[in-house]
Amino acid sequence: MILALTALIALASGRTPAQGNAIDLPNIGSAANSALTLGDEYRIGLMVVRGLREQGLILEDPEVTDYIQNVGSRIASQATDTEQRFHFFVVREGDINAFALPGGFIGVNYGLITATANEAQLASVLAHEIAHVTQRHIARSIQARGRQGMASAAALLAAVLVGMATGSSDAIQAGIAISQGTAAQQQINFTRANEYEADRIGISFLVAAGYDPSAMPDFFETLGRRAGLAGAQVPEFLRTHPITTNRIAESRDRASQLVPKITPESPSYGFIRERVRVLGAPGDSDLRAYYAALTDRAPLNPAQRYGLALAQLRAGEREQAASALIELSAAQPESPLLQAALGQALFAAGQLDLARNSLEKALQVAPRNIPLTIRYAEVLMQSGQSKEAHRVLLDLFNNVPPTPEQIRLTAVAASGAGDTADAHHYMAEYHIANGDLPLAIKQLELAIAHPDISAVQRARFEARSKEVRDALIESGKRGNRSARVSSGN
């Protein structure tokens, strides 16, 4: 996979949509610019994310994705002096780790989320990683490698970061071999100065976003104590982000000097922590025993009862899950998260009409809520109403930027509704969002070749195809220039 990933780095491009399904292709950058541009960084980061997605390592869950993107965006919005866009995602790995990629991609292992005690601690990790991106620490490391050029550095970076996220030493070694030098691995590690800078900048983002800045040293201390108790089992985050007592002391001192205006944390935090605990666990895991052990010590709180209901649903206890979620959602009728889970459980329990009605009522309270809309569309599709599902999803994504997985779902709905040309068009946008322009072009060709498209559709599809082809050609030129720099010509 790493070799294919490396080969595609020079060809990949794409961008998360700014509006609806009209996905912007990236700015390729100046032809004369031999340094690492924001466009270069985006392509590298996108390829790493694509590799993780292809391995099934990204937790593609609307509720989790919506939550982590909202928290991350709340912090990233404080970085007002950058044009960088940020994309946050959760990785299906139980190790405590998080990582920043070039191009504004921030990955968080589900194990880190479950290790936090509150949203501020999770936000502190995101703030630290955001600071690595805004300060372009990874770009500086790549540029520091000089004449080896972007392609070689990108190959190593992709391999090492995928290896970090997946625990695959083979991936890391493959990247090192590709880049022709085992010593090069050390050159992408963040320096001590980088880490201090990320702490300093990150904590300023944290407090500006309305979070308690002491959450950063608190979480680092928690990880340090956990490492001390575990002996050799040091959390991955501490291995990739070495934290000394001096760093903790400095961040605590800095936090004490700040006067934050703390805003309430999202009421979804505790529920999302339990959701990733259940959904992120390996497929053969049964979390019912985990919640049973908690019950032996004290009554479960609402978030833990929600987690137990999800564990029951995963284990096939549909009626029990639905019953628990009916009670929870009745106590918190304003919670889209609970209403979405209730709709899923009712549908799984065979109560189709109740599921559809429940989700419809919830959408009246929270129109265009992403998880609710997606769950409603899924129920519609599975009940033979793909046409309505297509309409609902299209309305949502013409107003809210979709993720690649959400674009793919819209394509599935369009296909089920018999809107074949639109389905090909959406799949093209899905491949653009993933950075696979050749596949996007093939899908657009299929859309254009469909006999039933209107003149308006044909014009739109042909214009999009030209945009993608032009971007692919320009990316190829950029890759050739990088190769000539690398070879010294």
N, C-alpha and C positions, 0 to 999 in steps of 0.2 A: 504493500500500500504506500510505503514511504517513497519508493521510486516513482510511482505514478503521481504522487503528490508533488514531488520535486519537478517532474516534467511539466506539470500543468501550471506551476507558479507563474511562468512568463506569459501564459495564455489567459489566466483567469482575470475576470473583472466582474463588477456588479456592486449593487448598493441596496441597502434596506430602503423600501419605498418611503418617500416623504409624504405621499398621499395616495390612498387607495391602492390600486394595483398598477399604477404607473411608476414602475421602478426606474430610478435614474441610474444610468451607466456612469461609472466614475470618471473623474477628470484624470486623464492619462498623465498629465504633467508636461513640462517643457521638454522638448526634444534635446535641448542643450544641457539639461540638468542631469549630471552624472551622479549626484548625491541621491540618497533615499528620500523620495517624495512621499507625501501623504498617500498618494495613489499607490505607490509601491508598497507602503506599509499595509494598506487596506487589502491588496491582493495577497500578500503573505498571510495575514491574519485570517482572511477568508478561506484560504486553502487549508489551514490547520483546522478551522471549524468544520469545513467540509469533510476532512478526514475523520474527525471525531463523530460527525453525524453518520458517515458511511459505516462506521464500526458500531453504531447503535449506542454510543456513549453519552449522547446528549439526551437529557430528560425532556422529551417532547410532550409537555403537559401544559394546556392553556392556563390553568390556574397558577402553576408554579412560574411559568414564563412571564405572565402578566405581572405577578408580584415582584419578581427579582428585577424586571425591567423598570418598574415604577420606583422601587427603592434606589436602584442604581442611577436612574435619570434624575431623581431628586438631588442626589449628590453631584452628579456630573454637571448639572445646570449651574453649579457654583463656579465652574471653570470657564469664566466668561472671556478669557483671552485666547481661546483656541477654536479652530474651525472643526475640530475632531468630533465625529459622531460616535456614540457609544452603544454597544450591543452586549447585553448580559445574558448568560445562560448557565444552567445547572448541569453538572456532569454526574453520570451514574457511577460514582466512585465513593466508597465509604471512608477513604483516607481523608484526614483533615488537611485540605489544601485549597488554594486559589491561585490563579495565574493571570497575568496580563499578556495579551498578544498585540502585535503591531496592528494598527488600524482601528483601535478602540474596542476590541473584543475582550471581554472579561469573563473568565470561566470560574465557577465556584463548585467544588465538589459537594454533593449532598451531605457528606460526613461533616463538613465544616459547618453547614447550617444547623445540623442537629447538635453540634458541640457548643453553639452560642446560647447565651442565657436570655438575650433580648435582642430586639431589632437594632439597637444602637451598636451592639457588638458586631453584628453582621455588617451593618453600614460602615463600621470602622475598617473592616477588611476591604470592602469595595472601595472606600475612599483611598486607602493605601495603593490599591492596584490602579485606580484611576490616575493617581499622581504619577505612577510609573509611565503611564501612557502620555499624559500631558507634558511631562518632562522629556519624553522621547528617549527614555533610557535604553530600550531595545534598539531603536534606530541608531543611537550613538554607538552601541556595541557593534552593530553590523558595519557602520561606516568606518569604525576604527580598524577594520580588517583590511582596509585599503584596496590594493589592486586585485585581491581575490574576487571582488565584485559581488553584486547583490545576489546573483543566482546561487553561488556557492554558499554564501552566508545564509541565504534563505533556506536552502536545503537542510543545513545543520539546525537552524532555528526551528523549522517545522518538525524535524525528527525529535529534537530534544524536548520540545514542548508537548508533543503528542506523547512521548515517552513519560514525561512528568505526569501528565493527566491520567495515563492508563497504567502506569507502573511497568511499562514494557522496556526492559533494558535492551532488547533486540532492536527496537525502534531507534533508541539513542545511538547504539553502535552503528546502525546502518547510516544514520545521518553523519556520524563522525567519519565513516569511510568515504561517503560521497564528498564531503568537504575536504578530504585529503589532509587530515592532520588531527590526531587525538588531542593535541594541546588546544585546538580551537574551541573545544567544548567550554573551557574555562572562560573564554572571551565573551560569552553571552550571559554569564552569571552577573547579577547585579553587584556592583561594588558596595563597600561599606558606605561610601558617600551617597550612592544612589538610594540605599535603604534609609539613611537619615533624612535625605531630601524627600523621599516618599512619605515618611512619617510626618515631617514638618508640613508639607503641602497638603497631605491627606487630612491631617487633623484640622487644618483651616477649612477645608471643604466640609468636613464633618460638622463643625460648629456652625458654619454658614447655612447648612441645610437643616439646622434645628435639632441636631442630635447632641447628646451628652459627650463631650470630648474625652472624658475619663474612660469611656467604653473601650478605647483603643488599648491603653495600658492594662486595663482590667482583663481583656481577652488574652493579651499576650502573657500575662501572669498566669491565667488559668491554663494555657497551653504549656507553660513552663512547669507548672506543678504536675500536670498530667504526665509530662515527659519524665520528671523526676520519679514519679511513682511507677512508671512503666519500665524504667531501666533503659534497655536498648530500643524499646519501641517508641522512638521519638516521632511525634507527629510530622507528617510530610511538610507541613507549612513551615515548621522550624528548620527543616533541612534546606528548603528552597529560599527561606527568608530568615537567615540567622539572626536571632534576637538575643542580645546580651543584656545583662542587668543594667548597664549604662544606658542602653537604648530605652529600656522600660522606664528608667528613672527620668530620662530626658523628656519622654513623651508625657509622663505623669506631671512633671514640673511645668511643661508647656500647657497641659490641660488645666492646671490649677490657676494659670494666669489668664485664662480666657473666661469671659462672662457670657455664656451661651443663653440664647433665648430658646429654650427647649420646647418643641412642639410635640403634641401627642404622637406616639408611635401608631402604626397601622394596627387595627384590631385583628388583622389577618395573620400577623406574624406567628402566633402560637399554632394556629391551624396549619399554616404552610409548613412549619417545622415538622409537624406530625405527618403531613401529606408526603413530604420528601422522604421521611423515615420509612413510610410504607411503600411508596412507589419506587424509591431508589434502591431498595433492598433487592438482592438477587432473586430470580424468579422462583426458586424453591423455598424461599423464606416464608415463615408463618409468624407474623408479628402478633397474633392473638396471645401467644404465650407471654410476650413482652408486656402487653397491657394487663394481662392477668396478674403478673408479678407486681405491677404498680398498684393494682387494686388491693392486693394483700396488705399494702402499707398504708394506703389512704384512698379515699374516693377519687375517682378520675375527675379532672377538671373538664370543661367543655371541649377544649382543644384535644385532650387525650381521648375523650369519648368519640370525637370525630375521627381520630386516628384509628381507634378500635373498629368503628363502623367501616372505614375503608379497608382495614385488614379482613373484616368479615366478608365484605363484598368481594375482595380478592380471593378468599377461600371458598366462595360459592354460597355463603350464608346470606342470600339476598334479602329474605324477609326480615331477618334480624337487623341487617344493616339499614333497610328502609325504615323500620320501626324506630331505630335510634335516631336517624336523621330527621324523621318527622318531628320528634320531640325537640331536637336541637334547633331546627329551623323555626319551629313555633316560638321558641324562646328568643330567637334572634331573627325575626322576619326580614330585617333590613340587610342581612348579610348575603350578598350574591354568592359567596363561596359555599355557604351551607345550602342555599337554594339550588345551585348547580349540582352539588353532590346528591341532593335529594332527588332531583330529576333523573340522574344516572341510576340511582338505586331503585327507584320506582320502575324505570324501564327494564332494568335487569331482572326485577321480580315479576315481570310480565304485565305490569299495570300501565299499559301504553297510554291510555287516555289521561290517567292521573298524572303521568310524567309530563305529557305535552301541556296539559292545563297548568300544572305547577310552574313549568318553565315560562309559559306565556305570561302568567301573573307576575312572576319575578322580573321579567323584561319590562313590564309596565312600570315597575318601580325603578329599575336600573336599565333604561334603554341603551342599546349598543354596548352593554357590558360584554367584554370579549369572551370570558369563559362561559357566561350564560348563553350568549348567542351561539357559540360553537356547540355546546351541549344540546341546545334546542335544534340546531341544524342536524346534528347526528341522529337525534330521535326522529326528525322528519325523514331523513334519508332511509333509516331502517324501517320506517313504516310506509315506505312507498311514495313519499312526497318530496322527491328530489328537486322538482321544479321550484317548490316553495323554499326548500333549503338553499338552492342556488340564489334565489332572490334575496333571502335574508343575509347570506354571507356576502353577496356583492354589495348590499347596502352598508354592511359593517365596514368592509375593506375599502370602500370608496370614501370612508370618513376616518378610518383608523389604520395606521400602517401595519400590515400583516407580517408575521414571521414566515419563513419558507414553508413550515409545516402547515400553516393556515392557508397559504396559497395553494398547496397541494390538495387540501381538503376542499377548497372551492372548485378545483379542477375535477375532483371526484363527484361533487354535487352536480356540476355542469354535465359531466358524462352521463350520470344517472338520469338526468333530465332530458337527455337526447340532444343537448347543445354541444355537439361534438367539436365544432370549430372553436368555440369558446374554451372548451376543455383543453385543446391543444395550446391555445394562447396562454391559458393560466399555467400550464406545465412549462411553457417557455419562460414565463416569469419566475417560476420555481427554480429552473436551472440557472437563470440569471442571478437570482438571489444566492444561489450556491456557488456561483463563479464558474459554471460550466457553459460557456458560450456556444461551443459546437453543438451540444445537445439542444440548447435553446433554439438555434437556427433550424435544426431538424424539425422541432415541434412547430415552429412558425411556418415552415414549408408545408407541413401537413394541414395546418389551419388554412393556408392560402389555397391549397389544392382541393379543399372540401367543396363539393358542388353546390351547396345550399347557402353559401355566405352571401351577404348583401354587399353592395358597392361600398358602403361605409366601412363594413368589416374588412373588406379586402384592402382598402386604402390604409386602414389602421395597422393591419398585420404587415403589409408590405413596408410601411414606414418604420415599424419596429424592427423588422428584419434588417433593413438597411442600417439602422442605428447599431444593432448588435454586430453585423458584419464589419462595419467601420471600426468599432471598438476592438474587435478581434484582430484586425489587420494592424491597428496602431499598437496594440499590446505586443504583437509579434515583432514589430519594428523595435519597440522598447527593449524586448528581450534580446534581440540581436545586438543592440548597442551595448547592453550590459555584458554580453558574452565577449564582445571585442575589447571592452575595458578589462575584463578578467584575464584575457589572454595576452594583454599588453599591446595590442594592435591599435 
